[in-house]
Amino acid sequence: MARKTSLRDFQEYLAARLTTAAQGRGASSWLGIEVGNEPWLVDLSDSGEIVQAPRLAPVPLTRPWFAGIANIRGNLHAVTDFSVFRGGVATPQNANARLLLVGAKYGANAALLVSRMLGLKNPEDFSPEVPDGSVPVWGAQRFADTQGKIWRKLSVRELLADHDFMNIGV
């Protein structure tokens, strides 16, 4: 029988792994996320906190992909529905939806609304694929897992520097 882990224990374990990765210690890891129906990878050192998607405050006169503002422990975060930003369908705000707080390392209170978390991934289990030149540099890197499934890799630094991502007004 599998060992049961409380949500609190798992969050503490993940927070410790995030801290270790952010400090450059330990093995390199990626975080797997699902955006729409696409699997994505994010460097663990670039991924910030993961929280269940709270109720978002809408912001008028913004682009359709700007989901709103979230109050996370007293800090306001600009939330982008990453699926809609990529040209996909809106992310259902259900029990699986999560906010990935990606901007803290770079001095921005930015969060991505994603369909669900896919867990920690070992980079050694992936092989590089030819980059996709039809998408911006922040999403061009692609990797294949051991089953041949293609994953895109998100460059958080490049995403936060993208003019379209930062220009939320209509």
Contacts in CASP RR format, 6 or more apart in sequence:
PFRMAT RR
TARGET T0000
AUTHOR 0000-0000-0000
METHOD contacts of the structure
MODEL  1
MARKTSLRDFQEYLAARLTTAAQGRGASSWLGIEVGNEPWLVDLSDSGEI
VQAPRLAPVPLTRPWFAGIANIRGNLHAVTDFSVFRGGVATPQNANARLL
LVGAKYGANAALLVSRMLGLKNPEDFSPEVPDGSVPVWGAQRFADTQGKI
WRKLSVRELLADHDFMNIGV
5 13 0 8 1.000
14 50 0 8 1.000
15 49 0 8 1.000
17 29 0 8 1.000
17 44 0 8 1.000
17 120 0 8 1.000
18 44 0 8 1.000
18 47 0 8 1.000
18 48 0 8 1.000
18 49 0 8 1.000
20 26 0 8 1.000
21 28 0 8 1.000
21 29 0 8 1.000
21 43 0 8 1.000
21 44 0 8 1.000
21 45 0 8 1.000
22 45 0 8 1.000
22 105 0 8 1.000
24 45 0 8 1.000
27 122 0 8 1.000
28 43 0 8 1.000
28 44 0 8 1.000
28 123 0 8 1.000
29 44 0 8 1.000
29 120 0 8 1.000
29 121 0 8 1.000
29 122 0 8 1.000
29 123 0 8 1.000
30 41 0 8 1.000
30 42 0 8 1.000
30 43 0 8 1.000
30 44 0 8 1.000
30 120 0 8 1.000
30 121 0 8 1.000
30 122 0 8 1.000
30 123 0 8 1.000
30 126 0 8 1.000
30 153 0 8 1.000
31 41 0 8 1.000
31 42 0 8 1.000
31 43 0 8 1.000
31 44 0 8 1.000
31 47 0 8 1.000
31 50 0 8 1.000
31 100 0 8 1.000
31 117 0 8 1.000
31 118 0 8 1.000
31 119 0 8 1.000
31 120 0 8 1.000
31 121 0 8 1.000
32 39 0 8 1.000
32 40 0 8 1.000
32 41 0 8 1.000
32 42 0 8 1.000
32 117 0 8 1.000
32 118 0 8 1.000
32 119 0 8 1.000
32 120 0 8 1.000
32 121 0 8 1.000
32 151 0 8 1.000
33 39 0 8 1.000
33 40 0 8 1.000
33 41 0 8 1.000
33 42 0 8 1.000
33 98 0 8 1.000
33 100 0 8 1.000
33 112 0 8 1.000
33 114 0 8 1.000
33 115 0 8 1.000
33 116 0 8 1.000
33 117 0 8 1.000
33 118 0 8 1.000
34 40 0 8 1.000
34 114 0 8 1.000
34 115 0 8 1.000
34 116 0 8 1.000
34 117 0 8 1.000
34 118 0 8 1.000
35 82 0 8 1.000
35 83 0 8 1.000
35 86 0 8 1.000
35 91 0 8 1.000
35 112 0 8 1.000
35 114 0 8 1.000
35 115 0 8 1.000
36 83 0 8 1.000
36 88 0 8 1.000
36 89 0 8 1.000
36 91 0 8 1.000
36 115 0 8 1.000
37 115 0 8 1.000
38 86 0 8 1.000
38 152 0 8 1.000
39 118 0 8 1.000
39 149 0 8 1.000
39 150 0 8 1.000
39 151 0 8 1.000
39 152 0 8 1.000
40 114 0 8 1.000
40 151 0 8 1.000
40 152 0 8 1.000
40 153 0 8 1.000
40 154 0 8 1.000
41 121 0 8 1.000
41 126 0 8 1.000
41 143 0 8 1.000
41 151 0 8 1.000
41 152 0 8 1.000
41 153 0 8 1.000
41 154 0 8 1.000
42 100 0 8 1.000
42 102 0 8 1.000
42 153 0 8 1.000
42 154 0 8 1.000
42 156 0 8 1.000
43 156 0 8 1.000
44 120 0 8 1.000
45 105 0 8 1.000
46 102 0 8 1.000
46 105 0 8 1.000
46 154 0 8 1.000
46 155 0 8 1.000
46 156 0 8 1.000
46 157 0 8 1.000
47 100 0 8 1.000
47 102 0 8 1.000
47 156 0 8 1.000
48 100 0 8 1.000
48 101 0 8 1.000
48 102 0 8 1.000
48 103 0 8 1.000
48 104 0 8 1.000
48 105 0 8 1.000
49 72 0 8 1.000
49 101 0 8 1.000
49 104 0 8 1.000
50 98 0 8 1.000
50 99 0 8 1.000
50 100 0 8 1.000
50 101 0 8 1.000
50 117 0 8 1.000
51 72 0 8 1.000
51 98 0 8 1.000
51 99 0 8 1.000
51 101 0 8 1.000
52 95 0 8 1.000
52 97 0 8 1.000
52 98 0 8 1.000
52 99 0 8 1.000
53 70 0 8 1.000
53 93 0 8 1.000
53 97 0 8 1.000
53 98 0 8 1.000
53 99 0 8 1.000
53 113 0 8 1.000
54 70 0 8 1.000
54 71 0 8 1.000
54 72 0 8 1.000
54 99 0 8 1.000
56 67 0 8 1.000
56 68 0 8 1.000
56 69 0 8 1.000
56 70 0 8 1.000
56 79 0 8 1.000
56 93 0 8 1.000
57 68 0 8 1.000
57 69 0 8 1.000
57 70 0 8 1.000
57 71 0 8 1.000
58 68 0 8 1.000
59 66 0 8 1.000
59 68 0 8 1.000
59 69 0 8 1.000
59 168 0 8 1.000
61 169 0 8 1.000
61 170 0 8 1.000
62 68 0 8 1.000
62 168 0 8 1.000
62 169 0 8 1.000
62 170 0 8 1.000
63 167 0 8 1.000
63 168 0 8 1.000
63 169 0 8 1.000
63 170 0 8 1.000
64 84 0 8 1.000
65 80 0 8 1.000
65 81 0 8 1.000
65 82 0 8 1.000
65 84 0 8 1.000
65 85 0 8 1.000
65 87 0 8 1.000
66 78 0 8 1.000
66 79 0 8 1.000
66 80 0 8 1.000
66 81 0 8 1.000
66 168 0 8 1.000
66 169 0 8 1.000
67 79 0 8 1.000
67 80 0 8 1.000
67 81 0 8 1.000
67 84 0 8 1.000
67 91 0 8 1.000
67 113 0 8 1.000
68 78 0 8 1.000
68 79 0 8 1.000
69 76 0 8 1.000
69 77 0 8 1.000
69 78 0 8 1.000
69 79 0 8 1.000
70 76 0 8 1.000
70 77 0 8 1.000
70 79 0 8 1.000
70 99 0 8 1.000
70 111 0 8 1.000
71 77 0 8 1.000
72 99 0 8 1.000
72 101 0 8 1.000
72 111 0 8 1.000
75 109 0 8 1.000
76 109 0 8 1.000
77 99 0 8 1.000
77 101 0 8 1.000
77 109 0 8 1.000
77 110 0 8 1.000
77 111 0 8 1.000
78 108 0 8 1.000
78 109 0 8 1.000
78 110 0 8 1.000
78 111 0 8 1.000
78 168 0 8 1.000
79 99 0 8 1.000
79 111 0 8 1.000
79 112 0 8 1.000
79 113 0 8 1.000
80 110 0 8 1.000
80 111 0 8 1.000
80 112 0 8 1.000
80 113 0 8 1.000
80 165 0 8 1.000
81 90 0 8 1.000
81 91 0 8 1.000
81 113 0 8 1.000
82 91 0 8 1.000
82 112 0 8 1.000
82 113 0 8 1.000
82 114 0 8 1.000
83 89 0 8 1.000
83 90 0 8 1.000
83 91 0 8 1.000
83 113 0 8 1.000
83 114 0 8 1.000
83 115 0 8 1.000
84 90 0 8 1.000
84 91 0 8 1.000
85 165 0 8 1.000
91 97 0 8 1.000
91 113 0 8 1.000
91 114 0 8 1.000
91 115 0 8 1.000
92 115 0 8 1.000
93 113 0 8 1.000
96 115 0 8 1.000
96 116 0 8 1.000
97 113 0 8 1.000
97 114 0 8 1.000
97 115 0 8 1.000
97 116 0 8 1.000
98 113 0 8 1.000
98 114 0 8 1.000
98 116 0 8 1.000
98 117 0 8 1.000
99 111 0 8 1.000
99 112 0 8 1.000
99 113 0 8 1.000
99 114 0 8 1.000
100 111 0 8 1.000
100 112 0 8 1.000
100 114 0 8 1.000
101 109 0 8 1.000
101 110 0 8 1.000
101 111 0 8 1.000
102 110 0 8 1.000
102 111 0 8 1.000
102 112 0 8 1.000
102 156 0 8 1.000
102 159 0 8 1.000
102 160 0 8 1.000
103 109 0 8 1.000
103 110 0 8 1.000
103 111 0 8 1.000
103 156 0 8 1.000
103 160 0 8 1.000
105 156 0 8 1.000
106 156 0 8 1.000
106 157 0 8 1.000
106 160 0 8 1.000
108 160 0 8 1.000
110 160 0 8 1.000
121 145 0 8 1.000
125 145 0 8 1.000
125 146 0 8 1.000
126 143 0 8 1.000
126 144 0 8 1.000
126 145 0 8 1.000
126 151 0 8 1.000
127 143 0 8 1.000
127 144 0 8 1.000
128 141 0 8 1.000
128 142 0 8 1.000
128 143 0 8 1.000
129 142 0 8 1.000
129 143 0 8 1.000
129 144 0 8 1.000
129 150 0 8 1.000
130 142 0 8 1.000
131 140 0 8 1.000
131 141 0 8 1.000
131 142 0 8 1.000
132 139 0 8 1.000
132 140 0 8 1.000
132 142 0 8 1.000
132 152 0 8 1.000
133 140 0 8 1.000
135 152 0 8 1.000
136 158 0 8 1.000
136 162 0 8 1.000
136 164 0 8 1.000
137 155 0 8 1.000
137 158 0 8 1.000
138 154 0 8 1.000
138 155 0 8 1.000
138 156 0 8 1.000
138 158 0 8 1.000
138 159 0 8 1.000
138 162 0 8 1.000
138 165 0 8 1.000
139 152 0 8 1.000
139 153 0 8 1.000
139 154 0 8 1.000
139 155 0 8 1.000
139 158 0 8 1.000
139 159 0 8 1.000
141 152 0 8 1.000
141 153 0 8 1.000
141 155 0 8 1.000
142 150 0 8 1.000
142 151 0 8 1.000
142 152 0 8 1.000
142 153 0 8 1.000
143 150 0 8 1.000
143 151 0 8 1.000
143 153 0 8 1.000
144 150 0 8 1.000
144 151 0 8 1.000
145 151 0 8 1.000
159 165 0 8 1.000
160 166 0 8 1.000
END
